[in-house]
Amino acid sequence: MISVVIPTLNESESIGQLHRELSKVAAKNDYQLQIIFVDDGSTDTSWKIIENLADQDDCVLGIRFRRNFGKAAALSAGFDAADGEVIITMDADLQDDPGEFPLLLAKLDQGFDVVSGWKQRRYDPWHKVWPSRVFNALVGWMTGVKLHDHNCGLKCYRRDVIHEVRLYGELHRFVPVLAASRGFNVGEVVVEHRPREHGQSKYGWSRIPKGFLDLLTVQFITRFGQRPQHWLGTAGMLSLAAGMFGMFYLAMSWCWSRLPGHEAVHLHETAALYYSLVALLIGAQLLAVGFVAEMIASLVSRDSDHFSVKEHTSPEKSATQKGDASTQKSDDTLAAENESQ
């Protein structure tokens, strides 16, 4: 079974057509689809349409939020309800084409765990395209997961991935990065991007600074989530070292200025004194915060695993091998006893 998770926000004009396209793709490729519409606090008739589709089609499941909680929350709710071994996510605005499903699944069969769509040719205004390209390049440089389009809503996952990646805030665009940090294989395929037919985009300029802050969060989580002191402590020690060097320099300058024939230096009139004190304070605070973060990470780590197991050897096979070895040993022992008699 393939579960399709579709976050929806005021897309009443698109839902019906999207359902028809999904049904057509399922019939053409003999897919068993579970279609999950997650209504993220729509104020139009989106939920009524989803209810009608669920009544007419047993493959449709509707989830309705009490208010708008964001795309990451909608995806998490959809993931929790998904029954398929493969989960596909897509937007409800008809810009993602369900006809691309075979490409995603074929790429998944090549040994990948996450397959992201790449909208090589986009039908968005320039003020969305160019910041997105800069953002994608920045994400690839900072995280090492080099995808052309991290923001593409059309993605395909194995079930293991969504069990191990926890979404919150606005981290939905970083699922491939979070998955790669746990050892999953991430790939991408070129997909068609269609012009928007109904409604308007839910994302504006405000997502640019938010996206950068989320990127910093992901970078910290994936690299230092279980060892925060390695980052905070390093920054704190560098700041302490700079402050101590400044104070040592000022102390030597003060002593030297007190020698005969030299003009006296008054430290309270020297800006370097205040810079050094600030560096010492910041360094001490970073170290203290690092120790607190380490204690929090230690407590949290008791309730969750921070590794990812790909597969196990068969316990039945091992037990059979042990049983065969034991039987062989018993036969050899019995033969030896017969010979001695």
N, C-alpha and C positions, 0 to 999 in steps of 0.2 A: 504493500500500500504506500502511496505517496500522499503526504499531507501538505496542503498549500495554505500558508498563513498569510492573510491579507489585512493589514491594519487599515482602518477606514475612518475618515473624518470628513463628513459633509460631501459624500460622493454619490448622492442618490441618482444622478443622471448616468452614472457609469456602472453601477453594480450589476444591473440586469444584463447589460451587454457583456460584461466581463464573465459572468456566470455562463452565458451561452458559449463564449469562446472556450472556456475551460472544459465544458461538457463536450464540445466538438473535438478538442485535442485529446481528451480521454477516450472518446469513441474511436478516433482515427488510429491511435497508438495502443489501444487496448490497455489503458492505464486504469487502475483502481484508485480514484482520487477521493481524498477527504478534504473538503473545501471549508476553511475556517475563516469567517469574517469577524474581525474584532472591531466593534464600533467604539472608537475612542472619544466618546462624548459628543457625537454629532448632534447638531441642532436642527437638521432638516429631516426628511423622511427616510433616511438611510436605514434606520433600525426596522421600520415597518416593512421595507423591501426585503431586508435580510430575513425577517420572520416569514414572509410569504414564500421566499425561496426555500427555507428550511421545511416548510409544510409540504412543498411540492417535490423536493428532492432530498432523499435520505442522506445523501453525501454531504449536505450543507450543514454546518454547525455555526450558530451565531453566539457571540459573546459581547455583552454590552457593559461598558463602564458607566459609573454614575456621573463622571465628569471627564474632562480631557486630562489624561495622565501622561501622554507622550508616546512616541513610537516605540521606545524601548520597552515600556510597560506593556504595550499592546502585543509586541512580539513575544514577550515572556509569557503572557497569558495564552497566546496561541501555541507556543511550544509546549506548555503544560498540558494542553488539551489534545495535542497531536498524537495519533496512534501509529503513524507510518514510520517505517525504518529510514525513509528519506523525507526530508522536510525542505520545501521550497518556499521562499518568501518573495513577495512581489507587492507593488503598490496597486491601489484600487483606481487610479486615474486613467487607466488604459494606455499609458505610455510604455508599460512593460507588455511584451507580447507573449502570451502563453504558448505560442508556436515554437518558442525557443527551448521548451522543456527537453526535447530529445538531445539537443546540444549539451545542455547542462548535465544530463544523466550520462551521456556518453563520456564526458570529461571525468565525471565521478567514477566511472568504471575503469578509468586508467590508473587508479590508485590514489586519487585525491579524496580528501575528507571534506573540504570546503571548495566550492566553485563559485566565483563571483562573476557577474556579468560586467562587460566592458562596453559602455555606450560610445563606440568609436565615433559615430556621427550623431551629434546631439541637436535636438530641436528646442533648445532653451535660449533665452536671451544672453547676450555676451556677458552681462554683469553677473550671471550665474556660472557660465562656462569657465571663464578665465580664473576667477577665485578658486573654483573647484580643481582646476589643473594645478594651480600652485599648491593647494592643500594636499592633493594626492602625492605630488612630488615631495612635499615636506614629510608626510606620513611615511613614505617609502624610505626616505633618508634617515629619519629618526628611529624607526622600528625595524627596518630591514625587510619588511613585507612589501615588496614592490608590485603593487597593483595599479593599473591605469585609472580605475574608478572605484574608490572605496565607498562612494556615496550611492552606488547603484543599488536599488532596492531588490533587484532580481538576483537572488542567491540560492544556492543549493547546499544542503548539509546532510551528513550522515547523522543518525540519531545520537551517536556517542558524543558528538560535538556539543549539541544543545544541552546535554546532561552535565557537561563540565564547564560551560561558559555561563557565567551569571551576568545578566544585564540589569543596569539601573541607570538613572539619569538620562543621558543622551549618548550612551556608548554603543547604540545599535550599529552605527557605521563602522565600528572597530571590531566587530565579531571576528573577521579573518585574522586580525592582529592578536586578539585574545586567544583564538584557537591555535595560531602558530606558536604562541608562547608556551603552549602545553604540548607541543610536538606534533600537531596535526598538519597534514600536507594541504597547502592552499594553492589553488590554481584559478585561472580565469579564461573566459571565452568571450568572443565578440558577439554582442546581441544587438538586435534592432531596437532603436529608440523612436517611438512614434510621437507625433505632435499631440499636444493636449487638445482634446475635443471639448471638454466640459470643465466648468469651474475654474479655479485659479490655484496657483502654487501656494502651499502652506509654509514655505520657507522663504525668508528674505535676507537682507543684509545682516540682521542680528545673529544669524547662525555662524558668521565668520569668526568673531571673537570667541563665541561659545565653543565652536569646533576646535579652535586652537587650545583653549583651556582643557577641553576633553582629551586632546592629544597629549598634553603634558601629564594629565592624570593617568592615561593608559601607559605612557612611557614609564612613569613611576611605578605603577602597579606591576607591570610585566617584568621590570628589571629589579625593583627593590621592594616589592610587596612583602616579601618574607624576611628582608634584611634592611629595613629602613635606615638603620644606623650607618650602613655603608655609604649612603648618600648624605644624610644629615650630618653624620659624624665627620665625614671628609670635609664638607663645607665648613663645619664648625672649627675643625682643627686648622684649616687654612686661614680662617678669620682670626683665630687665636694667635697663630704664628705671626700674621701681619701685625696684629696689635702689640704683641710682645716685642717684635723687632722694632716697631715704632717707639715704644717706651724705652727700650734699651738705647736706641739712638738718641732720644731726647735726654736720657740720664747722662750719657757720655758727653753730649753737647753742653749740658749744664755744668758738669764737672770741669770740662775744658775751659769754659768761659770764666770760671772762677780763678784761673791761674793769672799771675801778674802779666799785665800788658794785653789782656784780652777784654773785649767788651762783654759785659754780663748779659746772659740770656735769661729772660723771664718766661718760664714755661706757660704761665697762664695767658700770655699774649701770643702764643704759638698755636696756629690752627692744627698742626700735626698732633698736638696733645689730645685734642677732642676727637680727631679721626681715629687715633689709636685706642682711646677709651671706648668709642663706639664699636670698633672691630672686636675688642675683648668681650664686650657685652653681647654682641651678636653671636660670637663664637660659643660663649658659655650657654646661651639660650638654645642654639642649634643642637649642641650636645645633650642638653637636658631634654629637649623635645625628642631627640633620637632615642634616648633611653625609655621615655614614656611610650613611644611608638613600638619599640622592641617588646615591651611588656604586653601591649595590646595585641601585637602580632603573635606572641607566644600563647596568649589566652585563646585567640581565635583559631589558631592552628590545631588546637586540641579537638575541634569539632569538624574539621574538614581536611581532606587530603590535598596535598600540593604536588601531586604527581599524577601521571596519566598512564594507565595500563592499556596496552594495545591488545594483548591476547594472553591466554594461559595454555600450557600444555594440558592434554586430556588427563584428568585424574583417574578415569576408568582404565586408560591405557597403561598408566604407571602401575596401577594396582594389579592389572593382568600380568605385566612383566614381572612384578615382584612375586606374584603367585606362581608363575612358571619357574622362576629361579628357585623358589622354596621347594617346589615339587621335584625339580631336578636334583636339588641338594639332598632331599630325603631319599630319592632313588639311589643316588650315589652312596649314601651312608648305609642303606639296606644292602646294597651289593657288596660293600666292603665287609659288613658283618657276616654275610653268607660265606664269603671267601675264607674268613678267619675260622669259621666253624668247620 
